[in-house]
């Protein structure tokens, strides 16, 4: 495998993640808000409140993980100067 091929694979992977992560972040946010709605709407039922708390907690955890992965993908891409879906020219050796 050449360096250009490896970088193009990494660039494609970065492009997929950068497309997928905002969608997953939106779903996690909706799940968190649904937990808030359930917690407030059914405040008289202790079982529903517990379920709402659980959804809020997992929504926050999911948002944290998604934002962390998003940041790591950005840092790795910037470190290796890889654009999403792009390829890098192979290194040039000077004699």
N, C-alpha and C positions, 0 to 999 in steps of 0.2 A: 504494500500500500504506500502510495506516495503521500507526501505532506499535504499536497493540494487536496487529495481525496479525503484524508482524515479531517482537514479543516472544513471541507464542504459538508461532510457528514455532521460535524459538530455545529456548523452554521445552520444546517437544516433542522437539527434538533432544537437549537436555540430559537429558531423561527416558530416551530411548533409550540414550544413552551410559552413563548411570548404571546401567542394567539390564545392558547388554552387557559393560562393563568388568570386573565381578567374575567373570563367566563366562570371559572371555578370560584374566584373571589366574589363575584356577584351572587352565585348560589349560596356561598357561605354566609354572606350578608343577609340574604333573604331568610335563611334558616335561623339566624340570630334574631332577626326582627320577628319572625314567627314565634319564637320562644318568648319574646317580650309581650307580644299580643296575647299569647296563651296565658302567661303569668298574670297579666292585668285583667283580661276578660273573665277568667275563672278564678278570681282571687279568693272566693269562698271555699273552693274545693282544694284541699291540701294535696291530693294526688296530682291534680292538674298543675298546681303551682310548682310542685317538685319536677314534673315533666318539663314545664316552661324553663325552670332554672337549668335543667340538664341540657336543653336545647341551646340556651344562651351560652352556657359554658363551652359546649362543643362547637358552636358557631365562632366564638372568640378563638378557640384553639385552631380551628380550620383557617381562619383569617390570618393568624400569626404564622402558621406553617406556609400558607400560600405566599404571603408577602416575603417571608424569609427565602423561599425558593426563588421567587422573582428577583430578589436582590442578589442571590448567589449566581443566578444565570447571568445577570447583568455584569457582575464583577468578573466572572470567568470569561465572558465574551469580551469585555474591555481589556482584560489582562492579555489575552491572546490576539486582540485586534480582529475579532471575528464578527462580521455583520450577519444578521439573520438571513439565512438562505444564500449567503454570498460565498464566494470562493476567494482564496488568497493566491497570489502568484507564488510559484515555488521559489525557494531561496536561491539567490544567485551567488555563485562562488567565484571570487576573483583570484586569478593566479598571480 
